[in-house]
Amino acid sequence: MRIQNSLFSSFKNKPRNKGFTLIEVLIAFIVLTIGLLGTVALQTSAKQASYDANQRSAALALANDIVERIRANDTADIVANYSKTFSYLDTPVEKNCLNTQCSSSNIAEYDLFQWLKALRVADNTGSLANGTVCIMPSLDGKGVNLRVVVAWQGRQKISETTNKDIKCGTVSNRRTVVLDSYVFMRSA
């Protein structure tokens, strides 16, 4: 005898929906693809921001280095010795003041030699592309107002809207770091 009210007997009478599972899979694939493309775009944007941050950090470290070198050589000749503009294209002229007695101008030449070497190394490592440095000291009473501007070429195109008075570097997509400081003069 056959039981008519079984759980499996009702499946025979239902119509089949053919292809419904394939549509679900295609929609899930499209949603997954859009999500992955968004993730790739986010990763690219993060990589560019990381590169820009690396460049800015290198420029700030180089600017701090020259300010500390100028503070160590704080004689009355700071303006004459350190008022310079140079770029990564300039060839450093070797100076040595390590084991010899040097005047303040010789120490300034040695500082600029060491600093230009650091700028060229930064350019070769990719942290500062087409770097240019402007050192602008000006006398002010018992000290010197010191402005160090480091400019380099960024990867992305930007329009510069602030600090139009800073003139250092002529490359396209120019980025700048400006470090203002005050150096007290050593009493004679």
C-alpha positions as CSV (number, residue, x, y, z in Angstrom):
1,M,0.0,0.0,0.0
2,R,1.3,3.4,-0.9
3,I,1.1,6.5,1.4
4,Q,-0.1,9.6,-0.5
5,N,0.8,12.1,2.2
6,S,4.6,11.6,2.2
7,L,7.0,14.6,2.4
8,F,8.5,13.7,-1.0
9,S,5.3,13.3,-2.9
10,S,4.7,17.0,-3.3
11,F,8.0,17.6,-5.2
12,K,6.7,15.9,-8.3
13,N,3.9,18.4,-8.8
14,K,6.0,21.7,-8.5
15,P,7.2,23.4,-11.7
16,R,10.9,23.7,-12.0
17,N,12.7,27.2,-12.3
18,K,15.4,26.6,-14.8
19,G,18.4,29.0,-14.8
20,F,17.6,30.8,-11.6
21,T,20.8,29.7,-9.9
22,L,22.9,30.9,-12.8
23,I,21.5,34.4,-12.5
24,E,22.3,34.5,-8.8
25,V,25.9,33.4,-9.5
26,L,26.3,36.1,-12.2
27,I,25.0,38.8,-9.9
28,A,27.3,37.7,-7.1
29,F,30.2,37.7,-9.6
30,I,29.4,41.2,-10.7
31,V,29.2,42.4,-7.0
32,L,32.4,40.7,-6.2
33,T,34.2,42.2,-9.2
34,I,33.0,45.8,-8.3
35,G,34.3,45.2,-4.8
36,L,37.7,44.0,-5.9
37,L,38.0,46.9,-8.3
38,G,37.2,49.3,-5.5
39,T,39.9,47.6,-3.3
40,V,42.5,47.9,-6.1
41,A,41.6,51.6,-6.5
42,L,42.0,52.2,-2.8
43,Q,45.3,50.4,-2.7
44,T,46.6,52.5,-5.6
45,S,45.5,55.7,-3.8
46,A,47.2,54.6,-0.6
47,K,50.4,53.8,-2.4
48,Q,50.5,57.3,-4.0
49,A,49.8,58.9,-0.6
50,S,52.6,56.8,1.0
51,Y,55.0,57.9,-1.8
52,D,54.1,61.6,-1.3
53,A,54.6,61.2,2.5
54,N,58.0,59.6,2.0
55,Q,59.1,62.5,-0.2
56,R,57.9,65.1,2.3
57,S,59.6,63.2,5.2
58,A,62.9,63.1,3.2
59,A,62.7,66.9,2.4
60,L,61.9,67.8,6.0
61,A,64.8,65.6,7.3
62,L,67.2,67.3,4.8
63,A,66.0,70.8,5.8
64,N,66.4,70.0,9.5
65,D,69.9,68.7,8.8
66,I,71.1,72.0,7.1
67,V,69.5,74.1,9.9
68,E,71.4,72.1,12.5
69,R,74.6,72.5,10.6
70,I,74.1,76.3,10.4
71,R,73.3,76.5,14.1
72,A,76.6,74.7,14.8
73,N,78.5,77.3,12.7
74,D,76.8,80.3,14.2
75,T,79.3,83.1,13.4
76,A,78.6,86.5,12.0
77,D,79.2,85.2,8.4
78,I,76.1,83.0,8.3
79,V,74.5,85.2,5.6
80,A,77.5,85.3,3.4
81,N,78.4,81.6,3.9
82,Y,75.0,80.0,3.6
83,S,72.9,82.2,1.3
84,K,72.7,79.6,-1.5
85,T,70.4,78.0,-4.1
86,F,71.4,74.7,-5.5
87,S,69.9,71.6,-7.0
88,Y,70.6,67.9,-7.4
89,L,72.3,68.7,-10.8
90,D,75.1,70.7,-9.1
91,T,78.3,68.8,-8.7
92,P,79.6,68.8,-5.1
93,V,83.1,70.1,-4.7
94,E,84.8,68.0,-2.1
95,K,85.7,69.8,1.1
96,N,87.2,68.2,4.2
97,C,87.1,69.7,7.7
98,L,87.2,66.6,9.8
99,N,90.8,66.4,11.0
100,T,92.0,69.9,10.2
101,Q,91.3,73.3,11.6
102,C,88.9,75.2,9.4
103,S,87.5,78.7,9.3
104,S,83.7,79.3,9.5
105,S,83.6,79.8,5.7
106,N,85.4,76.4,5.2
107,I,83.0,74.7,7.6
108,A,80.1,76.2,5.6
109,E,81.6,74.9,2.4
110,Y,82.0,71.5,4.0
111,D,78.4,71.6,5.3
112,L,77.1,72.4,1.9
113,F,79.2,69.7,0.3
114,Q,77.8,67.1,2.7
115,W,74.3,68.4,2.2
116,L,74.5,68.4,-1.6
117,K,75.7,64.8,-1.4
118,A,72.7,63.9,0.7
119,L,70.4,65.7,-1.7
120,R,71.9,63.7,-4.6
121,V,71.5,60.4,-2.7
122,A,67.9,61.3,-2.0
123,D,67.3,61.9,-5.7
124,N,68.9,58.6,-6.6
125,T,66.8,56.6,-4.2
126,G,63.6,58.2,-5.5
127,S,62.7,60.0,-2.3
128,L,63.2,63.5,-3.8
129,A,62.9,63.8,-7.6
130,N,64.6,66.8,-9.1
131,G,65.3,68.4,-5.7
132,T,66.2,72.1,-5.4
133,V,67.2,73.9,-2.1
134,C,67.1,77.6,-1.3
135,I,68.7,78.8,1.9
136,M,67.8,82.4,2.7
137,P,69.3,83.8,5.9
138,S,68.8,87.4,6.9
139,L,70.3,89.4,9.8
140,D,67.9,90.4,12.6
141,G,69.4,92.0,15.6
142,K,71.4,89.5,17.6
143,G,70.6,86.6,15.3
144,V,69.6,85.4,11.9
145,N,66.2,84.6,10.5
146,L,66.7,81.5,8.5
147,R,64.4,80.1,5.8
148,V,65.2,76.8,4.1
149,V,63.0,75.8,1.2
150,V,63.3,72.3,-0.3
151,A,61.4,71.8,-3.5
152,W,61.0,68.7,-5.6
153,Q,58.9,67.2,-8.4
154,G,55.9,65.2,-7.3
155,R,54.2,62.4,-9.2
156,Q,50.7,63.8,-9.4
157,K,49.6,67.0,-11.0
158,I,48.5,69.6,-8.6
159,S,47.8,73.3,-8.8
160,E,49.7,75.4,-6.3
161,T,47.3,77.8,-4.5
162,T,49.2,78.8,-1.4
163,N,52.6,80.4,-0.7
164,K,53.0,82.1,-4.1
165,D,55.8,84.2,-2.6
166,I,58.1,81.1,-2.2
167,K,60.3,80.9,-5.3
168,C,62.4,77.9,-5.2
169,G,62.6,75.3,-8.0
170,T,61.0,75.5,-11.4
171,V,59.9,71.9,-12.0
172,S,56.4,71.0,-12.9
173,N,54.2,69.5,-10.1
174,R,56.5,71.3,-7.6
175,R,56.2,70.3,-3.9
176,T,57.8,72.4,-1.2
177,V,58.8,72.1,2.4
178,V,59.5,75.5,4.1
179,L,61.4,75.5,7.4
180,D,61.7,78.8,9.2
181,S,64.1,79.1,12.1
182,Y,66.0,81.7,14.2
183,V,69.7,81.3,15.0
184,F,71.2,83.3,17.8
185,M,74.7,84.6,17.0
186,R,77.6,83.6,19.2
187,S,79.1,86.6,21.0
188,A,82.6,87.3,19.8
